């Protein structure tokens, strides 16, 4: 029995231990309501000053996938075209325009609007963090994920983000994975190899 505030082993398995990066997908659509459901989970993950710089484009139509195809590295074309949804995890370079709403207790917009370097670092760091929340939230609602960086960011931005302040960070294929053919799981570093106690 889990202690108060802790997930049980089944939930830990779902989110981490049994979750895999999928490359093959069932021919089963992901309803838009499921995309909304996991966004409504991931949005609660913490970011610096609640800045929430990540923006998401969910590509789920055949036309959208064909527009995405020429941006992909050759090794990622087949899995991406077969996935029911591909999410572009992007960062809004002017995320600070939302800070009066997201951080109403103080006027901190100028911290970022007047400091490009700080805005860029903060946006990239926290947008990537929100991309990780996306993966966990998608798993929490029963989806499988295939995150990847094998694509041309400039081409994705030109095809999907022109006219915005959004810039692509990475892609995540989403759907119901086909477990047949998954390779054995690769090892991970042990605590003593990856961590220090000071």
C-alpha positions as CSV (number, residue, x, y, z in Angstrom):
1,X,0.0,0.0,0.0
2,X,1.6,3.3,-1.0
3,X,2.1,6.0,1.6
4,X,0.1,9.2,1.4
5,X,1.2,11.3,-1.5
6,X,3.0,8.5,-3.3
7,X,2.2,6.7,-6.5
8,X,1.9,2.9,-6.3
9,X,4.2,0.6,-8.2
10,X,1.7,0.2,-11.1
11,X,1.7,4.0,-11.6
12,X,5.5,4.1,-11.4
13,X,5.8,1.3,-13.9
14,X,3.4,3.2,-16.3
15,X,5.3,6.5,-16.1
16,X,8.9,5.1,-15.9
17,X,9.9,1.5,-15.5
18,X,7.8,-0.1,-18.2
19,X,7.5,2.9,-20.5
20,X,9.4,2.7,-23.7
21,X,10.3,4.8,-26.7
22,X,8.0,3.5,-29.4
23,X,8.8,3.4,-33.1
24,X,5.9,1.3,-34.4
25,X,2.3,2.3,-33.9
26,X,-1.2,0.8,-33.9
27,X,-3.6,2.0,-36.5
28,X,-5.7,3.7,-33.8
29,X,-6.5,7.4,-33.7
30,X,-5.9,9.7,-30.7
31,X,-9.0,11.8,-30.1
32,X,-8.5,15.5,-29.7
33,X,-10.0,15.2,-26.3
34,X,-7.1,13.1,-25.1
35,X,-4.6,15.7,-26.3
36,X,-6.6,18.3,-24.3
37,X,-6.7,15.9,-21.3
38,X,-2.9,15.5,-21.1
39,X,-2.2,19.2,-21.8
40,X,-4.4,19.9,-18.8
41,X,-2.1,17.7,-16.7
42,X,1.3,18.9,-18.1
43,X,0.4,22.6,-17.7
44,X,0.6,22.2,-13.9
45,X,4.3,21.2,-13.9
46,X,6.6,23.9,-12.3
47,X,8.5,26.4,-14.4
48,X,10.6,29.5,-13.4
49,X,8.2,32.2,-12.2
50,X,5.4,30.1,-13.7
51,X,6.7,31.4,-17.1
52,X,5.3,28.4,-19.1
53,X,7.2,29.1,-22.3
54,X,6.4,25.9,-24.1
55,X,4.0,25.9,-27.0
56,X,2.7,22.7,-28.7
57,X,1.6,22.0,-32.3
58,X,-0.2,18.6,-32.6
59,X,0.1,17.3,-36.1
60,X,-2.6,14.7,-36.7
61,X,-3.9,15.1,-40.3
62,X,-2.4,13.5,-43.4
63,X,-1.8,17.0,-44.8
64,X,0.1,18.0,-41.7
65,X,2.2,14.9,-41.8
66,X,3.1,15.4,-45.5
67,X,4.1,19.0,-44.6
68,X,6.3,17.5,-41.9
69,X,7.9,14.7,-44.0
70,X,10.6,16.8,-45.7
71,X,11.8,18.2,-42.4
72,X,12.6,14.7,-41.0
73,X,15.9,12.8,-40.9
74,X,15.5,9.7,-43.2
75,X,15.6,7.4,-40.2
76,X,12.6,9.1,-38.6
77,X,10.3,9.3,-41.6
78,X,8.6,5.9,-41.3
79,X,7.8,6.0,-37.6
80,X,6.6,9.6,-37.8
81,X,4.3,9.1,-40.7
82,X,2.8,6.1,-39.0
83,X,2.3,7.8,-35.6
84,X,-1.3,9.1,-35.1
85,X,0.0,12.4,-33.7
86,X,3.4,14.2,-33.8
87,X,3.8,17.0,-31.3
88,X,6.1,19.9,-32.0
89,X,7.5,21.0,-28.7
90,X,8.3,24.7,-29.3
91,X,9.4,27.7,-27.2
92,X,7.8,31.1,-27.4
93,X,10.7,33.5,-27.5
94,X,8.3,36.2,-26.1
95,X,6.9,34.1,-23.3
96,X,7.3,37.0,-21.0
97,X,4.3,38.8,-22.6
98,X,2.1,36.3,-20.6
99,X,3.8,37.0,-17.3
100,X,1.3,39.6,-16.1
101,X,-1.3,36.8,-16.2
102,X,0.9,33.9,-15.1
103,X,2.8,35.8,-12.4
104,X,0.5,38.5,-11.2
105,X,2.0,39.1,-7.8
106,X,4.9,41.2,-9.2
107,X,5.8,43.0,-12.4
108,X,8.7,40.9,-13.7
109,X,8.1,41.1,-17.5
110,X,11.0,43.5,-17.8
111,X,13.5,41.0,-16.4
112,X,13.1,39.1,-19.7
113,X,11.9,41.7,-22.2
114,X,15.0,43.8,-21.4
115,X,17.5,40.9,-21.3
116,X,17.6,38.7,-24.4
117,X,20.1,36.3,-23.0
118,X,18.1,35.7,-19.8
119,X,14.9,35.3,-21.8
120,X,16.6,32.8,-24.2
121,X,18.1,30.7,-21.4
122,X,14.9,30.7,-19.4
123,X,12.7,29.9,-22.3
124,X,14.8,27.1,-23.5
125,X,15.3,25.5,-20.1
126,X,11.7,25.7,-19.0
127,X,10.3,24.9,-22.4
128,X,12.4,21.7,-22.5
129,X,11.2,20.9,-19.0
130,X,7.6,21.3,-20.2
131,X,8.3,18.9,-23.0
132,X,9.3,16.3,-20.5
133,X,6.1,16.9,-18.6
134,X,4.3,16.3,-21.9
135,X,5.8,12.8,-22.1
136,X,4.8,11.9,-18.6
137,X,1.3,13.4,-18.9
138,X,0.8,11.5,-22.2
139,X,1.8,8.3,-20.5
140,X,-0.5,9.0,-17.6
141,X,-3.5,9.1,-20.0
142,X,-2.5,5.9,-21.7
143,X,-0.5,7.1,-24.7
144,X,2.9,5.9,-25.8
145,X,5.6,8.3,-26.8
146,X,8.5,8.5,-29.3
147,X,10.5,11.7,-28.6
148,X,13.1,12.6,-31.1
149,X,15.5,15.3,-32.3
150,X,16.2,13.9,-35.8
151,X,14.7,16.8,-37.9
152,X,15.6,20.2,-39.3
153,X,14.5,22.8,-36.9
154,X,14.6,25.6,-39.4
155,X,12.4,23.7,-41.9
156,X,9.9,22.8,-39.1
157,X,9.8,26.5,-38.1
158,X,9.3,27.6,-41.6
159,X,6.5,25.0,-42.3
160,X,4.6,25.3,-39.1
161,X,5.6,28.3,-37.0
162,X,6.0,31.2,-39.5
163,X,4.4,34.4,-38.2
164,X,4.8,33.4,-34.6
165,X,7.5,33.9,-31.9
166,X,7.6,30.1,-31.5
167,X,10.7,28.0,-32.3
168,X,10.9,24.3,-32.4
169,X,12.8,22.4,-29.7
170,X,12.0,18.7,-30.3
171,X,9.3,16.4,-31.6
172,X,7.3,13.7,-29.9
173,X,5.4,11.0,-31.7
174,X,2.2,10.0,-29.8
175,X,-0.2,7.2,-30.1
176,X,-0.7,3.6,-29.0
177,X,2.6,1.8,-29.5
178,X,3.0,-1.6,-31.1
179,X,4.9,-3.6,-28.5
180,X,5.9,-6.4,-31.0
181,X,9.4,-5.9,-32.0
182,X,10.6,-3.6,-29.3
183,X,14.3,-4.3,-28.6
184,X,15.5,-5.3,-25.2
185,X,15.6,-2.3,-22.9
186,X,19.0,-0.6,-22.7
187,X,20.6,-0.2,-19.3
188,X,20.7,2.9,-17.2
189,X,23.4,4.3,-14.9
190,X,23.3,3.2,-11.3
191,X,22.8,5.8,-8.5
192,X,26.5,5.8,-7.6
193,X,27.5,6.4,-11.3
194,X,25.2,9.3,-11.8
195,X,24.7,10.9,-8.4
196,X,26.8,12.5,-5.7
197,X,25.8,13.2,-2.1
198,X,27.5,16.2,-0.6
